[in-house]
Amino acid sequence: MLKRIVFFVVAVICFVLPLSASDITTVFNVKALLGQYAFEKESGSYNGNLNIDFVPAIKFSDKFSLLPAFYLGYNGVKDVTELVGGGTLVQQSADYNIALKPIINLSKNVKLRAKVGYMNQLFQETTDETWGKGLFDYNKVTAGADISHKNITAGYSCYTIVFPNYNTLAETETKEKYGSELSSSSVGKKILDFSASEISAYGKIYPLDSFVIDWSFGYNLKSFADQKVITEIVNVYKPENRADNSIAVSVFPSIALIPAGPVTLLGGLNVSMINYNSTQNHYNVKATSQDNPYTPKYYDYSETQIAPVVSCSFNTIPLKVDLSYQMGSRKYTERLAQDSAGTNLADKTKTDTNYLSLGLTYPLFEKMSLKMLVSQFNSVSNMKYEQVYRYNYTTSNYFVGVTYEY
């Protein structure tokens, strides 16, 4: 019902309100890439990615504009996605997103923006799984607003995520798999559903003409609808529901190293940190009492990512080269590492990641470009037990396709 209401409202705004608008500017972007991937040295069949953005910007006056937005995405390559606290292997994924964004110009340098949106995310964990029946498919409803003054923006948003299939499939597919906080019927019915509030701020600082510092800050608070907090006694739960919070900070200084001549070279270093905390504990229903089946604060971790970025444009030929490398390290506060049999080790779980990406863009026509992308991602962890989550893997892919920007 909610999805139908949102679609109806968007349709009215897109086809009725433009009749009274003074100006309409349409943004239409398409990116279609075809390629091949390799997961753990096993090459897959040819597949591709597709992304479509459609934003008809409707200007009613110098003070008020409205941006209905439509987004459609498809990822046809095998990937490891973090879904419930660890890496879950998926074969394909798809999503669509619709949003309404009114913009009010309060003054020359101050803008007030609001947003209401709906997103549907679909996953295929196996090749024969029916679209729309995935265990971790979810719907997301978002509302929020932000205000910007010159180079600084601050805002607040809230959203709700619902997993429509998890409640009905949990007993058969996850019983004794994830731990008693997700597999026991006593924990609740809407295990993964949650509502969240987020405060964010981001902006730019210009120390020099060719030197820019992008920065961002975010605080997120999650309240789970029906996931009870477990105790040291199996199948015994506290009366309160699980609550998580996280703080994320990033700084990205960049500089034009060679701003003139035959080559324009831009370089930057993106540094981001996140600290995640949860009231939920973990009870391994398969472990023995000698192996300490209870783990407090199972989902708590701190993570740091460092990514040097280089972008090169040739002024004599219309070719752009983007090279980026990202290394990250995630350390869990209490989650013990395990061997391949599931026996607890003395060390806490730690995962190190490396990501290397090379992109080439060459314009074919005025609004169409040829794009090639090659990337490799590697994850190494002292956690060797992987019947539930993936911690150790290598994946690589290459894509060739076209982008259209209107």
C-alpha positions as a printed Julia matrix, in Angstrom:
406×3 Matrix{Float64}:
  0.0     0.0     0.0
  2.8     2.45    0.92
  4.59    1.75   -2.34
  1.45    2.51   -4.36
  0.93    5.79   -2.49
  4.5     6.93   -3.15
  4.23    6.04   -6.84
  0.95    7.95   -7.13
  2.35   11.06   -5.47
  5.46   11.01   -7.68
  3.34   10.57  -10.81
  1.15   13.55   -9.89
  4.17   15.75   -9.28
  5.92   14.69  -12.49
  2.96   15.05  -14.83
  0.67   17.64  -13.23
  2.82   20.16  -11.38
  5.16   20.8   -14.36
  2.19   22.49  -16.07
  2.63   25.43  -13.68
  6.43   25.41  -13.65
  8.49   28.19  -15.19
 11.43   25.95  -16.17
 12.14   22.21  -16.4
 15.64   20.75  -16.7
 15.96   17.0   -17.16
 18.96   15.02  -15.98
 19.14   11.54  -17.54
 22.17    9.31  -16.95
 22.66    5.72  -18.12
 25.66    3.49  -17.43
 25.69    0.06  -19.07
 28.74   -2.16  -18.61
 29.38   -5.71  -19.82
 32.19   -7.82  -18.46
 33.38  -10.84  -16.51
 34.28  -11.51  -12.9
 36.43  -13.99  -11.03
 35.66  -15.11   -7.49
 38.31  -17.13   -5.65
 40.12  -17.72   -9.0
 36.95  -19.17  -10.54
 35.82  -17.17  -13.57
 32.13  -16.58  -14.07
 30.04  -16.11  -17.17
 29.76  -12.76  -18.89
 27.32  -10.42  -17.22
 26.94   -6.75  -16.58
 25.85   -3.77  -14.52
 23.17   -1.25  -15.39
 22.43    2.07  -13.67
 19.76    4.57  -14.75
 19.17    7.99  -13.14
 16.26   10.19  -14.18
 15.76   13.56  -12.46
 13.35   16.13  -13.99
 14.29   19.29  -12.07
 11.18   21.5   -11.92
 11.76   25.19  -11.2
  8.7    27.16  -10.12
 10.5    30.36   -9.14
 13.89   31.66   -8.0
 12.89   30.6    -4.48
 11.42   27.13   -5.02
 12.34   24.06   -7.09
 11.31   20.42   -6.97
 13.35   17.37   -7.94
 11.47   14.1    -8.46
 14.12   11.4    -8.85
 14.07    7.85  -10.22
 17.0     5.45   -9.83
 17.31    1.91  -11.18
 20.28   -0.38  -10.64
 21.29   -3.94  -11.51
 24.49   -5.72  -10.5
 24.99   -8.98  -12.39
 28.3   -10.02  -10.82
 28.88  -12.26   -7.85
 29.64  -10.13   -4.8
 30.07  -10.27   -1.04
 27.66   -7.86    0.65
 27.43   -7.09    4.36
 23.83   -7.78    5.32
 23.45   -8.93    8.95
 26.83   -8.27   10.53
 29.11  -10.19    8.19
 29.85  -10.8     4.53
 27.1   -12.69    2.67
 27.78  -14.03   -0.83
 25.17  -12.98   -3.41
 24.95  -13.85   -7.1
 23.04  -10.81   -8.32
 21.33   -7.73   -6.9
 18.88   -5.13   -8.15
 17.22   -2.04   -6.73
 14.95    0.82   -7.63
 14.59    4.08   -5.78
 12.12    6.95   -6.11
 12.39   10.22   -4.24
 10.99   13.74   -3.99
 13.38   16.59   -3.17
 11.93   20.11   -2.7
 14.51   22.91   -2.56
 13.9    26.35   -1.04
 16.4    29.2    -1.54
 16.19   31.1     1.74
 18.82   33.6     0.6
 21.67   33.88   -1.86
 23.91   31.5     0.1
 21.4    29.48    2.13
 19.34   26.54    0.79
 16.85   24.31    2.57
 16.32   20.85    1.07
 13.95   18.09    2.07
 13.67   14.5     0.87
 11.1    11.71    0.93
 11.99    8.43   -0.72
 11.28    4.74   -1.15
 13.75    2.01   -2.15
 13.35   -1.69   -2.87
 16.54   -3.8    -2.73
 16.57   -7.37   -4.09
 19.24  -10.07   -3.69
 19.79  -13.46   -5.31
 21.92  -15.67   -3.08
 21.68  -18.63   -5.48
 21.36  -18.73   -9.27
 17.97  -20.51   -9.13
 16.43  -18.18   -6.52
 13.32  -16.3    -7.69
 13.57  -12.51   -7.8
 11.6   -10.98   -4.94
 11.94  -14.08   -2.74
 15.41  -13.43   -1.34
 15.95  -13.91    2.37
 17.54  -10.47    2.76
 15.4    -8.44    0.34
 14.33   -5.21    2.02
 12.23   -2.07    1.6
 13.43    1.32    2.81
 11.37    4.46    3.45
 13.33    7.69    4.06
 12.45   11.23    5.13
 14.81   14.06    5.98
 15.99   17.62    5.48
 19.24   19.56    5.37
 20.33   23.17    5.21
 23.42   24.46    3.46
 25.34   27.71    3.76
 28.04   28.22    1.14
 30.36   25.19    1.58
 28.77   23.58    4.66
 25.68   21.33    4.8
 24.05   19.86    7.91
 20.98   17.68    8.06
 18.79   15.11    9.75
 17.14   12.04    8.26
 15.15    9.08    9.5
 14.4     5.84    7.74
 12.78    2.44    8.27
 14.03   -0.83    6.78
 11.74   -3.87    6.55
 12.77   -7.4     5.48
  9.48   -8.88    4.22
 10.78  -12.41    3.53
 13.04  -12.96    6.53
 10.26  -13.56    9.06
  8.74  -16.44    7.08
 12.01  -18.09    6.02
 14.06  -17.65    9.19
 12.99  -20.88   10.89
 13.92  -23.08    7.94
 17.02  -21.32    6.6
 18.7   -19.81    9.64
 17.83  -22.09   12.54
 21.04  -22.87   14.44
 23.06  -20.96   11.82
 23.55  -17.36   12.89
 23.25  -17.65   16.65
 20.33  -17.47   19.03
 19.79  -13.73   18.48
 18.71  -14.46   14.89
 17.57  -18.09   14.83
 15.43  -18.64   17.92
 11.69  -18.05   17.73
 11.81  -16.55   21.24
 13.78  -13.52   20.12
 10.83  -12.04   18.22
  9.16  -12.11   14.81
 10.5    -9.06   12.98
 14.11   -9.97   13.65
 15.96   -7.63   11.28
 13.5    -4.74   10.86
 14.69   -1.46   12.34
 14.17    2.29   12.32
 17.09    4.72   12.29
 17.84    8.38   12.83
 20.92   10.06   11.39
 22.61   13.41   11.9
 25.1    14.37    9.22
 27.31   17.24    8.16
 29.69   17.66    5.25
 31.47   20.41    3.43
 34.55   21.74    1.65
 37.51   23.83    2.8
 39.69   25.74    0.33
 43.1    26.47    1.91
 44.53   27.29   -1.55
 43.15   27.76   -5.04
 44.17   24.26   -6.15
 43.88   22.6    -2.73
 40.48   21.32   -1.49
 39.57   19.41    1.68
 36.28   17.5     1.64
 35.05   16.39    5.06
 32.01   14.59    6.47
 30.57   13.49    9.8
 27.67   11.19   10.58
 25.98    9.81   13.68
 23.46    6.98   13.25
 21.12    5.45   15.82
 19.22    2.21   15.06
 16.25    0.82   17.01
 15.26   -2.75   16.17
 11.55   -3.51   16.07
 11.48   -6.96   17.65
 15.0    -8.32   18.23
 15.43   -8.99   21.93
 18.85   -8.8    23.6
 20.16  -12.23   24.55
 21.82  -13.2    27.85
 24.38  -15.79   28.91
 21.57  -18.31   29.36
 20.43  -19.92   26.11
 16.94  -18.83   24.98
 16.69  -16.29   27.81
 16.31  -12.67   26.67
 16.23   -9.24   28.21
 12.95   -7.29   27.88
 14.51   -4.5    25.8
 15.14   -4.61   22.06
 18.48   -4.32   20.35
 19.83   -0.79   19.72
 22.91    0.13   17.66
 24.78    3.37   17.09
 27.71    4.41   14.93
 29.94    7.43   14.33
 31.63    7.94   10.95
 34.2    10.61   10.06
 36.02   11.16    6.77
 38.56   13.67    5.43
 39.56   13.88    1.77
 42.25   16.43    0.88
 42.95   16.75   -2.86
 45.21   18.96   -4.95
 45.8    19.73   -8.62
 49.39   18.59   -8.97
 49.8    19.7   -12.59
 46.91   22.06  -13.36
 48.23   23.19  -16.78
 50.13   21.86  -19.77
 49.54   18.62  -21.74
 48.35   16.75  -18.64
 46.07   17.71  -15.77
 46.86   15.55  -12.75
 44.75   15.5    -9.58
 45.75   13.65   -6.42
 44.05   13.04   -3.11
 43.98   10.94    0.04
 40.67    9.81    1.49
 40.79    8.8     5.18
 37.65    7.51    6.9
 36.94    6.01   10.31
 33.86    4.38   11.79
 33.06    3.17   15.29
 30.07    0.81   15.58
 28.4    -0.22   18.85
 25.51   -2.57   19.58
 23.67   -3.76   22.68
 23.2    -7.19   21.11
 25.21  -10.17   22.29
 25.74  -13.55   20.63
 25.1   -17.11   21.76
 26.49  -19.88   19.55
 23.89  -22.63   19.87
 26.31  -25.19   18.39
 29.21  -24.47   20.74
 30.0   -26.43   23.89
 30.15  -24.84   27.32
 33.92  -25.4    27.34
 34.19  -23.29   24.2
 32.4   -20.31   25.79
 29.33  -20.01   23.52
 28.41  -16.53   24.82
 29.99  -13.38   23.34
 28.96   -9.93   24.62
 28.82   -6.97   22.2
 29.26   -9.32   19.26
 28.69   -6.65   16.6
 30.96   -3.89   18.02
 33.9    -2.9    15.82
 36.15   -0.04   14.74
 37.27    0.39   11.15
 39.76    2.61    9.33
 40.07    3.04    5.56
 42.79    4.9     3.67
 42.46    5.49   -0.07
 44.94    7.41   -2.26
 43.28    8.58   -5.49
 44.86    9.82   -8.74
 42.93   11.25  -11.69
 44.67   12.12  -14.93
 43.24   14.01  -17.92
 45.19   14.44  -21.16
 44.67   17.9   -22.6
 45.76   16.84  -26.11
 43.42   13.82  -26.32
 40.0    13.4   -24.6
 41.05   10.54  -22.32
 40.61   10.41  -18.55
 42.36    7.89  -16.3
 41.25    7.24  -12.7
 43.36    5.13  -10.38
 42.44    4.41   -6.77
 43.67    2.1    -4.04
 41.93    1.52   -0.74
 43.19   -0.38    2.27
 41.04   -0.97    5.3
 41.2    -2.68    8.66
 38.25   -3.73   10.82
 38.76   -4.85   14.42
 35.93   -6.41   16.41
 35.9    -5.53   20.07
 34.7    -8.88   21.46
 34.12  -11.28   18.55
 36.64  -14.1    18.92
 38.39  -15.52   15.88
 37.7   -19.2    15.13
 39.45  -21.96   13.25
 37.84  -23.7    10.27
 36.01  -26.11   12.59
 34.43  -23.27   14.62
 36.62  -23.57   17.73
 37.25  -20.25   19.47
 40.78  -18.82   19.4
 42.39  -16.38   21.81
 42.53  -13.4    19.44
 39.69  -11.07   18.52
 38.49  -11.1    14.92
 40.35   -8.76   12.56
 39.84   -8.31    8.82
 42.15   -6.43    6.45
 40.98   -5.44    2.96
 42.64   -4.09   -0.19
 40.85   -2.66   -3.21
 42.52   -1.55   -6.47
 40.59    0.1    -9.28
 41.54    1.46  -12.71
 39.06    3.33  -14.88
 39.37    4.76  -18.4
 36.84    7.17  -19.93
 36.86    8.26  -23.57
 34.13   10.47  -25.08
 32.45    9.04  -28.2
 29.89   11.76  -28.81
 28.78   14.92  -27.06
 26.94   13.11  -24.25
 28.16    9.51  -24.63
 31.46    8.06  -23.43
 33.22    4.72  -23.63
 34.21    3.42  -20.21
 36.45    0.59  -19.06
 36.81   -0.5   -15.45
 39.16   -3.08  -13.92
 39.18   -3.82  -10.18
 40.3    -6.33   -7.58
 39.2    -6.74   -3.96
 40.99   -8.89   -1.39
 39.87   -9.7     2.17
 42.11  -11.48    4.71
 41.04  -12.34    8.24
 42.1   -14.45   11.21
 38.5   -15.72   11.26
 38.6   -19.05    9.42
 35.09  -20.31   10.26
 32.97  -19.3     7.26
 29.81  -21.4     7.26
 27.8   -18.24    7.98
 29.81  -15.17    6.9
 32.64  -14.72    4.39
 35.85  -13.23    5.8
 38.56  -14.51    3.41
 38.14  -14.13   -0.34
 39.46  -12.48   -3.49
 37.3   -11.13   -6.28
 38.19   -9.32   -9.48
 36.32   -8.07  -12.52
 36.61   -6.06  -15.69
 33.87   -4.18  -17.51
 33.57   -2.34  -20.81
 30.55   -0.27  -21.72
 29.05    3.13  -22.36
 27.74    5.99  -20.25
 25.18    8.52  -21.4
 24.71   11.81  -19.6
 21.99   14.23  -20.62
